[in-house]
Each structure stands twice: as C-alpha cells, then as structure tokens.
Amino acid sequence: MNVSRLCFGSLTIGPLQRSIGIERGADVIRCALEHGVNFIDTAELYDTYAHIAAALAGFSDHVYVASKSYAFEAASMDRAVAEARRALGHDISLLFLLHEQESIHTIRGHWPAVEYLLKAKERGDVQAIGVSTHHTAAVEAAAEVPVFDVISPLINRSGVGIQGGGVKGMRQACMKAYRAGKGLYGMKALGGGHLLDQPAQAFDFALQQDWLASTAVGMKSCEEVRWNAAFFSGEQPGPPLDLEDRRLHIESWCTGCSACAAACGQGAVTMQNGRANVDSRKCVFCGYCGAACPEFAIKVI
C-alpha cells in the first residue's frame, strides 16, 4: 500500500472535537485529496464516515481509509466492519484496527475480533488489519503478532501522551515493529495540540522517522491542509498558521458520574469535589471522555 506521508486525521472534524458539518467537513477532506493525500484515518467512535463518503463521491483517485473499533467479539466486529463498508462504500481500500490497545493482554482479550478480521481480510472486505495504541508495550506486543499488518502508534517529539518508555522507548518499539515487517503510521505528531506553536519542528520529527509510512494530522480548514501538504511534500509553505489552542471544556451540569475519567487512557481526567477535572498537561484532546459522558457535559473546543 503506497500511502501519502500525510494522512488526514478525521477526529478533529467530528462531534468529539470541532463538530464540523458534513458538507464543510467533506470540503476539507476533498481539499486534502486534491493536494495529494490518499490516506484517511477514522474510527467507529469518531462518527465521521459520512464526511469521508461525501468527500470521496466522484473522486477517481485511489484512497485508503483506516478505521478502528473497540469490538472484542466476532459479532460486534462484524457489525463494525459492515457499517464502515456500508457508510464508506465497498470499493475503498479499508484497513481495520483494534482501537487503543494497551498490551499483549488486551490484544488477547480482543482475539475473537482479530479472528473475524482475518476472515474479512480473506474475503477481501478489508485489506489490512492491526492495532492503534498510545502504549509502548502494545507496539512491542503487536510487532510479534504475525497476522498484524499495521500499527498506528502515538509518537511525537516531546513524548506527550506516550504511555510507557517515553519518546526513546516508543521509537525503539516502533523500529522493532518495522523490522518485523509491520507498516506504521503515527498519530498525535502535534501532541494533541500541545505542540501547535511549533508545527515545523513537530512535523520534521515525524518525517525523520523513516519507519513511519505516514502521519495522521487533524485538519479543520483548507488553509491548514495546504500548509501541511506543502510541508510534508518538502516545500516551504511560509510562516505557520495562527492556530487557536485547544482545551477540554467541562459544563456546569457535570454530575460527577466518573464515566469520563474511566474512559481517559491518559489519566488526565479525575474527579474532584463531585465533578470532572482535567490536568491539561496530560490531556491529548482526543475527546474520548466526551464520547463516554451520558450528560454531554465534556468536550474538546
């Protein structure tokens, strides 16, 4: 699979973050496609299939789409793959990953879903399978699983969000996976927003990792697409765009149920005085806490 070095990360345009409408979101994705991006990252959780499908309508060049699911049983993974194929179209090249794996133990716990994905791959419903992870241990474990084709690790120059081993440990684990024949595409090159003030340095770091086939970057406008596409193509795109900082907003009606804290893999969300509280130093602004909130009281803005 010959994917572009820049991957369109669709989390940013979805309801977990910017809540960009389908038509406008599709325009941003289409802008990326027209600037040479042929790889899109999404997930069952992101709720961006409609944006991607609208962008792909009438687009003739070949595009790869990677999606992810938390499914750990065959039946639930069957539904996840079927929904992705229905929503995105049956003629795309679909990669499918186990979402947010932590170690060999979580991979084993999801093995019935892996067995389903292997059958789906044999049928041609998916072209590659693997895992996404913020954890060094999961990269090391996935490197030793022969049936996995692809690993999507969290990696950035400052180590923001990396669980276990820091930048050095994650790089070593990724190089081990690369030598084992795995295809790798990185995420959170901008540290979920913590490195927005130094995009050139952050992207340079990603491009220097020759074991990374691609890097998923969230983009919410054509201006961002053009700047990022130029940089990843080796051009000089001019001064970095003036991007607003992200933050995790907690509404006054938070009930303190702690569902958000349980969903936070970074340990950034905790409960204090009966309501959610965020440690901005740990938060990678993924929005997964918001997806878990039954009161819609927490969101990346």
N, C-alpha and C positions, 0 to 999 in steps of 0.2 A: 504494500500500500504506500503510494508516494504522496504523502500529505504535506501541506504547506507548513513552513516553520511557525507561522502564526495561525493559531486556532481560535475561532470565535467562541468565547465562553458565554453561553446564553443565560447564565444565572442572573446577571445584572439586569436584564430587561424584563425578567419575570416578576411575579407577585411577591416573591420573597425579598426583593430589593426595590427596584425602581418602578415596578408596575406600569411599564410602558405598554400601550395598547398594541393589539395585534398588527394593525396596519403600519403604524410607525415603527414598531419593533422589526417587522419584516423589511421595511425600507433600510434599516441599519444593517441587518444581516445581508441583504442583497447588495448593499454598498461594499461590504467586505468581500462577497463573492466576486464582484466586478473588479476588486483590487487584488485578485489573485489568491484569496483564501479559499481553500477547498475542504476545510475540516471544521466541523461544528461540534461543540461539546454541550450536552444537555443531560437531563435526568428525569426520571419519573416524577420526582419531587419538585422539579423546577417549574412545571406547568408551562413550558414554552414550545411544545410540539406545534401548536397552531401558528406561532410566529415563524417557526422554521419552515413549515409546509407552505405558508403563504410566500415566503422568500424564494423557495425552490420552484414555485409554479412557473412553468415556462422557461426555466433556466436549463440550458442544454449541457453545460459542462459537468463532468463527473464530480460528485460531492460525497464525502464521507461524514457520517454522523455517529458520534459515540454517545450512548445513553447508559444510564445506571439505575439499579434498583436495589432496595434493601431486602427483596424477597429471599427467603431462605428455604422455601419448599418448592417442589417442581410445579405444583399447580399455580402458585402465586407468581412464579417466574414466567410460566406460560402466559398468564394474563398480562404481565408487564411487557413481554416481547410482542404479543399480539396487538396490544394497544399502541405501542411505538410504531409498528409496521402499518397499522390502520391509519394512524394520525399523520405519519410522515410520508407514507407511500411505500409500496412494495418494491419499487425499483431503485431505492437508495442502497448504498453500501453501509450496513448497520453494524457497528461494534457495540457489544453489550458487556457491561462490567458490574461486578458486585460493588455496591456503593459503600464507601467508608469502612474498609476492613482495618482491623487493628493488629492481628497476629495470626499465626497458624491455627490458633484455637477458633477464632471467628470464621476463618476460611473453612475449617472442618465443620463448623456449625451450619454453614451455608452449602454444604456439599450436594444435597439433593437438587438445589438450584443450579449448581455447576453441571451436574449430570444432565439436567434439562437443556442447558445452554449448549452442551456438546452435541446433543441430538439436533438442536436447532441449527447448529453450525453444519452438521452433516446434511441437513435438508436444504441448506443454503439460505435459511431465514436470517442468520447473522453471519458475518464474515470473520469475526474475531471475538475472543472473549478474554476477560481478565478482571482486574480489580482497580479501584481507586482507593487512595489512602493518605492520611496525614502522618502515618506511623512508620518509622524506620523498620520496625520489626515485621510489619506486613509486607514491605518491599522485599526484605530478606526471605521471608517465607514464600511469597509468590514466585520469586526467582527460581525456587526449587520445585515448583509445581509444573510438570511438563506440559499439561494441557492449556496453561495460560499463555496467551499470545501477547497481551498488552497490559502494562501497568501505568497508572496515572498517579504519580506522587506529588505531594506538596513540596515545593522546593523554591527557595528564594535566597538572595544574597545575605539577608540578615537573620535567617532562620525563624522568622515569625511564623508561628503555628506548627512548626515541626515537632512531632511528639517522639522523643527518644533519640538521643545521639546528635542533635543539632545539625548544622549545615554539613560538617565533616562526616558525621555518621550517615546522613541521608545520601550524600554523594557517593560514599563507599558502597552503600547498599544498592544504589541505582547502577553503579558501574558493574557490580556483581550481576545484577539482572540483565544488563546489556550484554555482558559476556556470555550469559546463558541463552541469548537469542531473543530476549523479550524486546518488544517495541515500547518505548516510553514517551509519554507526553506529559509535561509538567503543568501544574496549576499554582495559582497564588504567587506569581512572579512579583507582583506588587504588594505582597504581604496582606492581601485582602483590603488594601487601601493605606496601610501604614507607610508604604514607600511611594506614595503618589507624588511626593516632592522631588523624587529622584528617578524618574522613569528610564532615562537613558542608562544609568548605572544598573538599574534592576534588569532591564532587558539585555544589556551587554552580558551580564552574568548568565542569564538563561541561554543566550546564543553561544557562549563559550563552553557550555556543557555539550560536547559533541555527541554524547549518548542520548540527548533529548531530540527526538524527531520533530517535536512541535511543542509549543507552549500555549495553553489556553489563557486568553486575556478577556476579561469582561469589558464590553464597549457599549455605550448608550447613545452615540451620535456618529454621524458620518465624519465629523471633524476628527474624532478620536480614531475612527477606523483608518482614515487617510494618514494620520501621523504614525500610528502603529505599523501599518502596512509598509510605509516608506522606510521606517527604521528597520524592520525585520528583513527588508529587501536590500539593506546595506546603503540606503540613500541617507542624505542629510535633510531631515524633514523640517528643520527650523527649530525655534525655541519650543520647549514643551508647552502643552496647553495648560491653561489655568483651570485645574480641576478642583472642585469642591471636596472637602473632607467628608468621609462617611462617618456615621455614628449610629449606634443602636439606641433607638428611642423606645422608652417604656411608658405606656399610657397610664393615666391616673387610676383607671379602673382595674389594674392588675389585681388579681385576687390572691396571689401568693400560692398558687397550686403547685409550683415547682416543676411543672412539665417542661418548661424551657431549660431549666438547669439540668434536668435529666438528659435532654437532647443535645446539650453542648459538649462536644468532644474536646474542647479546649480548656474546660474548667473556668471559662470566663464569666459565666452566669451563675450567681449564687443567690440564696435567699437571705435577705436582711430586713429585720423589723416587719416581717409578714408580706414582703413584696420582692420582686426580682431586682437584682442589682448587677451591673456589668462592670468588669475590670477591662477597661479599654486597652490596656497593654497586652492582654491575652486574646482579645476578640479578633477574629479574622473576617468578621462581617459576612459570614456565609448565609445568614438568615434562617438556618435550620431550627433555631429556637422559636422563631416566629411561626414556622410550619407546625410546631408542636403545641402552640398556645391555643387552648379552646376558646379564649376570650378575644383573640386577635388584638392583644394588648402590647405586642413587641414586634418591632420591625426595623430593618436597616433603612436609613434615609440619607 
